[in-house]
């Protein structure tokens, strides 16, 4: 079960976050070193909006996942305060959140407000996931918000009825962030395609499809992508 999975990850020194043998452990970040630049603290959360049931939530006496109460401003403030309690001078914080439905491009207002509040409270990147396809990207006050990264490798490959979303297409998000300010310097998105549970580079046609999609979705957030000569996407955004 969950406890065995946690022990197995620890035994092979794989950093983990978002689940634990109790609520305190589930809130612990994965700590990654950035030589000469401090540490990266990766916190992971779940939202009921993704379908996670309440009884999966870790408590003071039982194992489970780090489940948010809701996406209210009060919860965002409390969550940011819990994250800052682990922060040392020079650390950069990332909030990885499993939220929203599996399919569809809509981004609810409470997700946007929650992400914005975390950024206001000092989080450098909000890394959203749950959708089986890519969703819009925002750069808010210079900091990156990925509302839905899509799948990278998944056993959902081949599921029927949702072909229009091109869930077989994935992105590698390669970002440079200023370690002092947490602000995004640049972002390169590498289009990939899942096929027979393996990843290969997406075709030029598929890379163009992803770029067009992100540009349509990005109008709301003033973000755009451009294809380069290697069929990678560069992200562009308006500065405030």
C-alpha positions in Angstrom: 0.0 0.0 0.0 1.0 3.6 0.4 3.3 3.1 3.4 5.2 0.4 1.4 5.5 2.8 -1.5 6.9 5.5 0.7 9.4 3.1 2.2 10.5 1.9 -1.2 11.1 5.4 -2.5 13.1 6.3 0.6 15.2 3.1 0.3 16.4 4.1 -3.1 16.8 7.8 -2.2 14.1 9.1 -4.5 12.8 12.5 -3.2 9.1 12.6 -2.7 6.3 15.0 -1.6 2.6 15.1 -1.3 1.9 11.9 0.7 3.0 10.5 4.0 2.3 8.3 7.0 0.6 11.3 8.6 -0.3 14.9 7.7 3.0 16.4 8.9 5.0 14.0 6.7 2.7 14.6 3.7 3.4 18.3 3.9 7.2 17.8 3.8 8.8 19.0 0.6 11.1 17.2 -1.7 14.4 19.1 -1.3 16.7 19.4 -4.3 20.0 21.2 -4.2 20.9 23.9 -6.6 24.7 24.2 -6.2 25.7 27.7 -5.3 22.1 28.9 -5.4 20.4 27.4 -2.4 17.7 24.7 -2.5 14.6 24.0 -4.4 11.7 23.0 -2.2 9.0 21.1 -4.0 5.7 20.8 -2.2 2.9 18.7 -3.5 -0.9 19.0 -3.0 -4.1 17.5 -4.1 -7.5 19.2 -4.6 -10.9 17.6 -4.3 -11.7 19.2 -7.7 -9.6 16.5 -9.3 -11.7 13.8 -7.8 -9.5 12.9 -4.8 -11.9 11.7 -2.0 -11.8 13.2 1.5 -10.8 9.9 3.1 -7.5 9.8 1.2 -6.4 12.8 3.2 -3.5 12.3 5.6 -4.3 13.1 9.2 -2.5 13.3 12.5 -2.8 9.6 13.0 -3.3 8.1 9.5 -1.4 8.0 6.2 -2.6 9.7 3.1 -2.1 12.5 0.6 -1.6 16.2 1.2 -5.2 17.3 0.4 -6.2 20.9 0.4 -9.4 21.8 2.2 -10.5 24.0 -0.8 -9.1 26.7 -3.1 -10.1 29.7 -1.0 -7.9 32.6 -0.3 -7.7 31.6 3.4 -6.4 28.1 2.4 -3.9 29.7 0.0 -2.6 31.9 2.8 -2.4 29.0 5.2 -0.7 26.8 2.6 1.9 29.5 1.8 2.6 29.9 5.5 3.2 26.2 5.9 5.5 26.2 3.0 7.5 29.2 4.3 8.0 27.4 7.6 10.4 25.0 5.7 12.2 27.8 3.8 15.7 28.9 4.5 17.5 31.9 3.1 18.1 31.4 -0.6 15.5 28.6 -1.0 13.1 28.6 -4.0 9.6 27.1 -3.5 7.4 25.2 -6.0 3.8 24.3 -5.4 2.8 21.2 -7.4 -1.0 20.8 -7.4 -3.2 18.0 -8.7 -6.5 19.9 -9.5 -9.3 20.1 -12.0 -10.9 17.7 -14.4 -9.1 15.2 -16.7 -10.4 16.8 -19.9 -11.2 20.3 -21.1 -9.4 23.6 -21.4 -11.5 25.6 -18.9 -9.6 27.1 -15.9 -11.9 27.9 -13.0 -11.6 31.3 -11.4 -10.8 29.7 -8.0 -7.7 28.0 -9.5 -6.5 31.3 -11.0 -7.1 33.1 -7.7 -5.4 30.4 -5.7 -2.3 30.4 -8.0 -2.1 34.2 -7.9 -2.3 34.2 -4.1 0.5 31.7 -3.8 2.7 33.8 -6.1 1.9 36.9 -4.0 3.0 34.9 -1.0 6.4 34.1 -2.5 6.0 30.8 -4.3 8.2 30.8 -7.5 6.3 28.3 -9.7 2.8 26.8 -9.5 2.9 23.5 -11.3 -0.6 22.3 -12.1 -1.6 18.8 -13.3 -4.6 16.5 -13.6 -5.6 17.1 -17.2 -4.4 14.5 -19.7 -3.5 17.3 -22.1 -1.7 20.6 -22.0 -3.6 23.7 -20.8 -2.8 27.4 -20.7 0.3 29.0 -19.3 0.5 32.2 -17.3 3.3 34.4 -16.1 1.9 36.3 -13.2 4.1 39.1 -11.7 7.1 37.5 -13.4 6.5 34.0 -12.1 5.4 30.9 -13.9 2.0 29.2 -13.6 1.4 26.0 -15.5 -2.4 25.3 -15.1 -2.2 21.8 -16.6 1.0 20.2 -17.8 -0.7 17.2 -19.4 0.7 13.7 -19.2 4.2 12.7 -19.9 4.1 8.9 -19.6 0.7 7.3 -18.7 -1.4 4.2 -19.0 -4.2 6.3 -20.4 -2.6 6.0 -23.8 -5.2 4.9 -26.4 -8.3 5.8 -24.4 -11.1 6.7 -26.8 -13.6 9.5 -26.9 -11.2 12.4 -26.2 -9.1 12.4 -29.4 -9.7 16.1 -30.0 -7.5 17.0 -27.0 -4.5 15.1 -28.4 -3.6 13.5 -25.1 -0.8 11.7 -26.9 1.2 14.9 -27.2 3.3 16.0 -24.2 5.7 18.8 -23.4 9.0 18.9 -21.6 9.0 22.2 -19.7 12.6 23.5 -19.6 12.7 26.7 -17.6 15.3 29.1 -16.3 14.3 31.0 -13.2 16.2 33.7 -11.3 17.2 32.0 -8.1 17.1 35.3 -6.2 13.8 36.7 -7.3 12.0 33.6 -8.4 11.1 35.3 -11.7 11.0 33.4 -15.0 13.9 34.2 -17.3 13.0 32.0 -20.2 11.0 28.8 -21.0 11.6 26.2 -23.7 8.9 23.7 -24.4 9.9 20.5 -26.2 7.0 18.7 -27.9 7.0 14.9 -27.4 4.6 12.2 -28.4 3.6 9.1 -26.4 3.5 5.9 -28.5 3.5 2.4 -27.2 4.4 3.7 -23.7 7.5 5.3 -25.1 8.3 9.0 -25.8 9.6 10.3 -29.1 10.0 13.7 -30.6 6.7 15.1 -32.0 6.5 15.8 -35.7 6.7 19.3 -37.0 3.0 19.2 -37.7 2.2 18.2 -34.1 4.6 20.8 -32.7 2.8 23.4 -34.7 -0.6 22.2 -33.4 0.6 22.5 -29.9 1.9 26.0 -30.5 -1.3 27.1 -32.1 -3.3 25.7 -29.2 -1.2 27.4 -26.5 -1.5 30.6 -28.4 -5.2 30.4 -28.4 -5.4 29.5 -24.7 -2.7 32.1 -23.9 -4.7 35.0 -25.1 -6.5 35.2 -21.7 -3.1 35.5 -20.0 -1.1 37.4 -22.6 1.3 34.5 -23.3 2.3 33.2 -26.7 4.7 30.6 -28.1 6.9 30.6 -31.1 8.4 27.6 -33.0 12.1 27.5 -33.5 14.1 25.6 -36.2 14.2 22.5 -34.1 10.4 22.4 -33.5 10.8 23.6 -29.9 8.5 26.2 -28.5 9.7 29.3 -26.8 7.4 31.1 -24.4 6.8 34.8 -24.6 4.8 37.0 -22.1 4.0 40.6 -21.4 5.9 42.2 -18.6 4.1 44.3 -16.1 
